[in-house]
Amino acid sequence: MGKISFAGLLKSQQEFFRSGHTRDLNFRIEALTKLKNIIEVREEEVLNAIYEDLHKVSVDGYATEISGVYDEIKYALGNIHSWAKPEKVETPVFLLSSKSYVQKDPYGVTLIIAPWNYPFQLLMTPLIGAIAAGNTAILKPSEISANTAAVMEKIINKAYAKEYLHVVQGGVVETQALLDLPVDYIFYTGNAAVGKIVMSAAAKNLTPITLELGGKSPAIVHEDANLTHAARKIAWGKFINAGQTCIAPDYVLIHTKRKDEFLKELKKAIHDFYGEDAAAHPRYCRIINDRHFQRLSALLDTKKIVYGGNTHPADRYIEPTILYPVEWNDPVMRDEIFGPVLPLLLYYGLDDIIRKINERPKPLALYLFSDDQLVQKKITAEISYGGGAINNTIFHFVSHFLPFGGVGASGMGSYHGKASFDTFTHFKSILQSSSRIDPLALRYPNKSFLMKILQKIKW
């Protein structure tokens, strides 16, 4: 599909949106219900495609890609009436005989651009918000996860009219052509480098935007931490999906007093999860393509590997790997790793690592392992990051009740649950006044005594 066809697609969606169909809550409910039903019908096909792309077996494919989509749809269906209801707000006393409310309006035509690492979930979840809020959507899955993209095209394009929801395939050229369109909202998930391109394109049309990016998300293991618990949570959060998770612990900061114990527990946790040979474990994923495999392989400093390090280029396999000792200026600490390589850094005091983290781009997530409430308060108050967990990893992402998003270099805006609805909604403020009483009469130019009155009133 070329640029001219993209313009035609945009026009058809604009016309459909202006018809008013998507503003009807029953229409939105039917669309969400249809989405759930068609995913159920094609569930096995989706899981097979995810396996082909990432070597992710069905149990993990369902847990990380599909179950959350079902939950989001169910939650949206149960709350859409209350979310869409106009919200009454207070009215200033000097506007007597008026009332104020906020109307929830859809933006119009939205563009959702998804990544390859969780290709199904990270397209469908924002789509649920767009549908619930009453928008149309042009959907661009990643061409890197081509098998999953093809299934999503079948799911959407066969179930919905293209003037309402439509999947567009393609690479960089097609994505740039879509970004050139004057859509009403853009939702992008991916890396920061492309995020800058997306934001620049949006600026040309003054298009509002959500950016879900990434960054180097630290895991802090304080001296009072339960090391067995911390090691297992970090190992699971880091090596699920072979580390190709935007909120995976990117590196570990371990208190110097607990380094040896923690390293022992971390090695044990990885072995317990994946056995002697993770390559033979059915639930260990592969790197998405050769380019990323080569990039990650270059980070495997043989002088610092204390666990793992084995690779199989033909299979794009990289063993769960621990690097130690690592310094802040090492190559592995320059950019987000996005793979199964885990650096360990030592620290002595919290103030030092707070300063070091804050000197870097703001991370998407932060994980702290400590039961000390003063430490918890200090870390959460003094470090800026998108979101995170205390004595856990990853799971803050799955809650309907916690808006998910980044800050600074890790993104802008949020979604999940009601936050998804709000993201794709324009909050229109309306003041409704009476035509019989004019509370502003004293402010008109012919009322010269207004200032004297105002000076005597204590608002």
Protein Blocks (a to p, Z undefined) as FASTA:
>chain_A
ZZklmmmmmmmmmmmmmnommmpmklmmmmmmmmmmmmmmmmmmmmmmmmmmnopafklm
mmmmmmmmmmmmmmmmmmmmmmmpccdddddfklghiacddddddfbjadddddfklmml
mmmmmmmmmmmnopacdddddfklmmlmmmmmmmmmmmpcfklbccdeddfklmmmmmmp
ccfbdcddddfklmmmmmmmmmmnopacddddedjddddddfkbcfklmmmmmmmmmmgg
ghpafkbcfbdcddfklmmmmmmmmmmmmmmmnojblmlpmkbccdfblklmmmmmmmmc
fklmcggjiacfknopacddddddddfkbmklmpcfkpabdcddddfbfklmmmmmmmpc
cdfbdcdddfbfklmmmmmmmpccfbdcehiahjlmmpmklccddehjlogcdeehjllm
mmmpccdddddddfkbcfklmmpmklmklmmmmmmpcZZ
